[in-house]
Amino acid sequence: MIKVNVKQLLHNFSEYKKKVKSGERVVILEHKKPIMDLTPYKEHIEKPGWKRDHFVLPASKISASEICVKMRRQARY
């Protein structure tokens, strides 16, 4: 993993592009805080992380671990 600030990335974009194409992950920083990642393209991924389905736990007296166990059992059948 390579960390680079925005200014460096813009001035040396082709260098970082080559690193990403070779499989390296580049974390882009703004004021020393990570704001985004550049990762190699993967065709086999059905949905990128930001489009994947997310599960929201319902407000109840059941613990999150009990809900997960119940969901896993239901998924098996």
VMD Tcl script that builds the backbone (N, CA, C; Angstrom):
set m [mol new atoms 231]
animate dup $m
set s [atomselect $m all]
$s set {name element resname resid chain x y z} {
  {N N MET 1 A 0.844 -1.171 0.000}
  {CA C MET 1 A 0.000 0.000 0.000}
  {C C MET 1 A 0.894 1.240 0.000}
  {N N ILE 2 A 0.555 2.160 -0.873}
  {CA C ILE 2 A 1.291 3.409 -1.004}
  {C C ILE 2 A 0.369 4.538 -0.559}
  {N N LYS 3 A 0.888 5.449 0.245}
  {CA C LYS 3 A 0.104 6.621 0.657}
  {C C LYS 3 A 0.684 7.848 -0.044}
  {N N VAL 4 A -0.207 8.676 -0.593}
  {CA C VAL 4 A 0.239 9.842 -1.345}
  {C C VAL 4 A -0.773 10.970 -1.161}
  {N N ASN 5 A -0.276 12.196 -1.043}
  {CA C ASN 5 A -1.238 13.294 -0.943}
  {C C ASN 5 A -1.692 13.716 -2.343}
  {N N VAL 6 A -2.774 14.461 -2.379}
  {CA C VAL 6 A -3.421 14.815 -3.647}
  {C C VAL 6 A -2.454 15.531 -4.581}
  {N N LYS 7 A -1.700 16.464 -4.061}
  {CA C LYS 7 A -0.785 17.248 -4.897}
  {C C LYS 7 A 0.260 16.349 -5.561}
  {N N GLN 8 A 0.849 15.430 -4.784}
  {CA C GLN 8 A 1.835 14.504 -5.347}
  {C C GLN 8 A 1.202 13.618 -6.412}
  {N N LEU 9 A -0.018 13.154 -6.140}
  {CA C LEU 9 A -0.706 12.296 -7.098}
  {C C LEU 9 A -0.917 13.016 -8.421}
  {N N LEU 10 A -1.362 14.255 -8.357}
  {CA C LEU 10 A -1.633 14.997 -9.583}
  {C C LEU 10 A -0.359 15.283 -10.375}
  {N N HIS 11 A 0.720 15.553 -9.675}
  {CA C HIS 11 A 1.982 15.857 -10.368}
  {C C HIS 11 A 2.651 14.609 -10.943}
  {N N ASN 12 A 2.389 13.456 -10.350}
  {CA C ASN 12 A 3.040 12.216 -10.789}
  {C C ASN 12 A 2.014 11.141 -11.107}
  {N N PHE 13 A 0.919 11.526 -11.733}
  {CA C PHE 13 A -0.184 10.605 -11.953}
  {C C PHE 13 A 0.223 9.358 -12.722}
  {N N SER 14 A 1.001 9.504 -13.782}
  {CA C SER 14 A 1.370 8.339 -14.599}
  {C C SER 14 A 2.180 7.331 -13.792}
  {N N GLU 15 A 3.020 7.808 -12.891}
  {CA C GLU 15 A 3.808 6.917 -12.040}
  {C C GLU 15 A 2.888 6.081 -11.138}
  {N N TYR 16 A 1.908 6.734 -10.521}
  {CA C TYR 16 A 0.986 6.025 -9.630}
  {C C TYR 16 A 0.027 5.132 -10.417}
  {N N LYS 17 A -0.316 5.542 -11.623}
  {CA C LYS 17 A -1.166 4.712 -12.473}
  {C C LYS 17 A -0.463 3.391 -12.785}
  {N N LYS 18 A 0.815 3.447 -13.075}
  {CA C LYS 18 A 1.586 2.231 -13.357}
  {C C LYS 18 A 1.616 1.314 -12.139}
  {N N LYS 19 A 1.750 1.915 -10.949}
  {CA C LYS 19 A 1.784 1.114 -9.725}
  {C C LYS 19 A 0.445 0.421 -9.490}
  {N N VAL 20 A -0.647 1.133 -9.735}
  {CA C VAL 20 A -1.974 0.536 -9.573}
  {C C VAL 20 A -2.173 -0.579 -10.590}
  {N N LYS 21 A -1.764 -0.353 -11.837}
  {CA C LYS 21 A -1.902 -1.378 -12.871}
  {C C LYS 21 A -1.103 -2.628 -12.535}
  {N N SER 22 A -0.013 -2.469 -11.795}
  {CA C SER 22 A 0.804 -3.631 -11.417}
  {C C SER 22 A 0.265 -4.333 -10.174}
  {N N GLY 23 A -0.849 -3.817 -9.609}
  {CA C GLY 23 A -1.489 -4.504 -8.495}
  {C C GLY 23 A -1.387 -3.792 -7.161}
  {N N GLU 24 A -0.730 -2.680 -7.122}
  {CA C GLU 24 A -0.533 -1.934 -5.879}
  {C C GLU 24 A -1.783 -1.121 -5.526}
  {N N ARG 25 A -2.039 -0.966 -4.248}
  {CA C ARG 25 A -3.134 -0.112 -3.767}
  {C C ARG 25 A -2.541 1.232 -3.388}
  {N N VAL 26 A -3.173 2.329 -3.831}
  {CA C VAL 26 A -2.704 3.676 -3.522}
  {C C VAL 26 A -3.785 4.377 -2.698}
  {N N VAL 27 A -3.411 4.822 -1.506}
  {CA C VAL 27 A -4.324 5.554 -0.635}
  {C C VAL 27 A -4.034 7.039 -0.818}
  {N N ILE 28 A -5.072 7.797 -1.155}
  {CA C ILE 28 A -4.917 9.232 -1.396}
  {C C ILE 28 A -5.262 9.985 -0.115}
  {N N LEU 29 A -4.357 10.873 0.272}
  {CA C LEU 29 A -4.507 11.626 1.511}
  {C C LEU 29 A -4.809 13.096 1.230}
  {N N GLU 30 A -5.576 13.685 2.124}
  {CA C GLU 30 A -5.824 15.123 2.090}
  {C C GLU 30 A -5.608 15.615 3.513}
  {N N HIS 31 A -4.631 16.480 3.703}
  {CA C HIS 31 A -4.246 16.957 5.038}
  {C C HIS 31 A -3.922 15.779 5.956}
  {N N LYS 32 A -3.174 14.804 5.408}
  {CA C LYS 32 A -2.688 13.606 6.105}
  {C C LYS 32 A -3.800 12.645 6.526}
  {N N LYS 33 A -5.005 12.804 5.981}
  {CA C LYS 33 A -6.117 11.900 6.278}
  {C C LYS 33 A -6.535 11.187 4.995}
  {N N PRO 34 A -6.734 9.868 5.058}
  {CA C PRO 34 A -7.142 9.131 3.858}
  {C C PRO 34 A -8.542 9.552 3.394}
  {N N ILE 35 A -8.674 9.787 2.082}
  {CA C ILE 35 A -9.978 10.178 1.540}
  {C C ILE 35 A -10.470 9.214 0.468}
  {N N MET 36 A -9.570 8.454 -0.164}
  {CA C MET 36 A -9.998 7.487 -1.179}
  {C C MET 36 A -8.864 6.532 -1.499}
  {N N ASP 37 A -9.239 5.437 -2.163}
  {CA C ASP 37 A -8.278 4.427 -2.605}
  {C C ASP 37 A -8.284 4.328 -4.113}
  {N N LEU 38 A -7.123 4.051 -4.666}
  {CA C LEU 38 A -7.016 3.634 -6.063}
  {C C LEU 38 A -6.604 2.176 -6.021}
  {N N THR 39 A -7.426 1.320 -6.579}
  {CA C THR 39 A -7.125 -0.108 -6.580}
  {C C THR 39 A -7.239 -0.636 -7.997}
  {N N PRO 40 A -6.553 -1.735 -8.284}
  {CA C PRO 40 A -6.651 -2.310 -9.625}
  {C C PRO 40 A -8.079 -2.747 -9.931}
  {N N TYR 41 A -8.463 -2.638 -11.185}
  {CA C TYR 41 A -9.789 -3.045 -11.633}
  {C C TYR 41 A -9.894 -4.556 -11.577}
  {N N LYS 42 A -11.010 -5.052 -11.055}
  {CA C LYS 42 A -11.246 -6.495 -10.981}
  {C C LYS 42 A -12.574 -6.790 -11.647}
  {N N GLU 43 A -12.506 -7.446 -12.773}
  {CA C GLU 43 A -13.697 -7.705 -13.571}
  {C C GLU 43 A -14.634 -8.714 -12.922}
  {N N HIS 44 A -14.093 -9.617 -12.113}
  {CA C HIS 44 A -14.919 -10.683 -11.549}
  {C C HIS 44 A -15.805 -10.226 -10.387}
  {N N ILE 45 A -15.638 -9.004 -9.901}
  {CA C ILE 45 A -16.474 -8.509 -8.808}
  {C C ILE 45 A -17.844 -8.149 -9.358}
  {N N GLU 46 A -18.881 -8.755 -8.768}
  {CA C GLU 46 A -20.243 -8.534 -9.236}
  {C C GLU 46 A -20.698 -7.095 -8.966}
  {N N LYS 47 A -20.458 -6.618 -7.747}
  {CA C LYS 47 A -20.833 -5.252 -7.380}
  {C C LYS 47 A -19.678 -4.630 -6.616}
  {N N PRO 48 A -19.309 -3.397 -6.916}
  {CA C PRO 48 A -18.286 -2.739 -6.111}
  {C C PRO 48 A -18.789 -2.528 -4.688}
  {N N GLY 49 A -17.881 -2.296 -3.759}
  {CA C GLY 49 A -18.235 -2.165 -2.349}
  {C C GLY 49 A -19.312 -1.144 -2.071}
  {N N TRP 50 A -19.299 -0.042 -2.772}
  {CA C TRP 50 A -20.284 0.998 -2.497}
  {C C TRP 50 A -21.654 0.670 -3.068}
  {N N LYS 51 A -21.766 -0.400 -3.870}
  {CA C LYS 51 A -23.064 -0.796 -4.412}
  {C C LYS 51 A -23.596 -2.076 -3.772}
  {N N ARG 52 A -22.813 -2.709 -2.916}
  {CA C ARG 52 A -23.240 -3.957 -2.296}
  {C C ARG 52 A -24.398 -3.707 -1.347}
  {N N ASP 53 A -25.214 -4.747 -1.181}
  {CA C ASP 53 A -26.338 -4.650 -0.264}
  {C C ASP 53 A -25.826 -4.564 1.174}
  {N N HIS 54 A -26.457 -3.735 1.955}
  {CA C HIS 54 A -26.102 -3.582 3.363}
  {C C HIS 54 A -27.300 -3.972 4.210}
  {N N PHE 55 A -27.026 -4.600 5.315}
  {CA C PHE 55 A -28.091 -5.030 6.207}
  {C C PHE 55 A -28.152 -4.077 7.385}
  {N N VAL 56 A -29.320 -3.569 7.690}
  {CA C VAL 56 A -29.526 -2.694 8.830}
  {C C VAL 56 A -30.243 -3.502 9.896}
  {N N LEU 57 A -29.651 -3.556 11.073}
  {CA C LEU 57 A -30.262 -4.316 12.152}
  {C C LEU 57 A -31.518 -3.613 12.653}
  {N N PRO 58 A -32.597 -4.364 12.822}
  {CA C PRO 58 A -33.815 -3.752 13.340}
  {C C PRO 58 A -33.662 -3.446 14.834}
  {N N ALA 59 A -34.357 -2.442 15.295}
  {CA C ALA 59 A -34.336 -2.109 16.719}
  {C C ALA 59 A -35.172 -3.148 17.452}
  {N N SER 60 A -34.541 -3.950 18.276}
  {CA C SER 60 A -35.265 -4.978 19.019}
  {C C SER 60 A -34.467 -5.358 20.252}
  {N N LYS 61 A -35.026 -6.259 21.035}
  {CA C LYS 61 A -34.355 -6.728 22.246}
  {C C LYS 61 A -33.417 -7.891 21.965}
  {N N ILE 62 A -33.369 -8.346 20.711}
  {CA C ILE 62 A -32.492 -9.446 20.322}
  {C C ILE 62 A -31.109 -8.874 20.007}
  {N N SER 63 A -30.064 -9.550 20.465}
  {CA C SER 63 A -28.702 -9.062 20.215}
  {C C SER 63 A -28.332 -9.243 18.742}
  {N N ALA 64 A -27.359 -8.486 18.312}
  {CA C ALA 64 A -26.898 -8.556 16.927}
  {C C ALA 64 A -26.355 -9.946 16.607}
  {N N SER 65 A -25.649 -10.559 17.550}
  {CA C SER 65 A -25.107 -11.895 17.291}
  {C C SER 65 A -26.219 -12.927 17.121}
  {N N GLU 66 A -27.300 -12.800 17.901}
  {CA C GLU 66 A -28.431 -13.726 17.748}
  {C C GLU 66 A -29.096 -13.549 16.386}
  {N N ILE 67 A -29.198 -12.312 15.912}
  {CA C ILE 67 A -29.780 -12.051 14.591}
  {C C ILE 67 A -28.904 -12.670 13.504}
  {N N CYS 68 A -27.583 -12.531 13.632}
  {CA C CYS 68 A -26.658 -13.106 12.641}
  {C C CYS 68 A -26.768 -14.620 12.604}
  {N N VAL 69 A -26.832 -15.253 13.770}
  {CA C VAL 69 A -26.965 -16.710 13.831}
  {C C VAL 69 A -28.262 -17.140 13.162}
  {N N LYS 70 A -29.344 -16.439 13.436}
  {CA C LYS 70 A -30.635 -16.756 12.839}
  {C C LYS 70 A -30.589 -16.616 11.313}
  {N N MET 71 A -29.961 -15.551 10.825}
  {CA C MET 71 A -29.851 -15.329 9.382}
  {C C MET 71 A -29.030 -16.430 8.714}
  {N N ARG 72 A -27.933 -16.845 9.358}
  {CA C ARG 72 A -27.104 -17.898 8.804}
  {C C ARG 72 A -27.842 -19.219 8.730}
  {N N ARG 73 A -28.604 -19.506 9.764}
  {CA C ARG 73 A -29.400 -20.743 9.755}
  {C C ARG 73 A -30.434 -20.723 8.637}
  {N N GLN 74 A -31.073 -19.571 8.430}
  {CA C GLN 74 A -32.065 -19.454 7.368}
  {C C GLN 74 A -31.431 -19.580 5.992}
  {N N ALA 75 A -30.222 -19.079 5.843}
  {CA C ALA 75 A -29.526 -19.126 4.554}
  {C C ALA 75 A -29.140 -20.550 4.168}
  {N N ARG 76 A -28.958 -21.416 5.154}
  {CA C ARG 76 A -28.567 -22.805 4.884}
  {C C ARG 76 A -29.704 -23.604 4.270}
  {N N TYR 77 A -30.937 -23.196 4.534}
  {CA C TYR 77 A -32.085 -23.988 4.089}
  {C C TYR 77 A -32.804 -23.361 2.957}
}
mol reanalyze $m
mol bondsrecalc $m
mol representation Tube
mol addrep $m
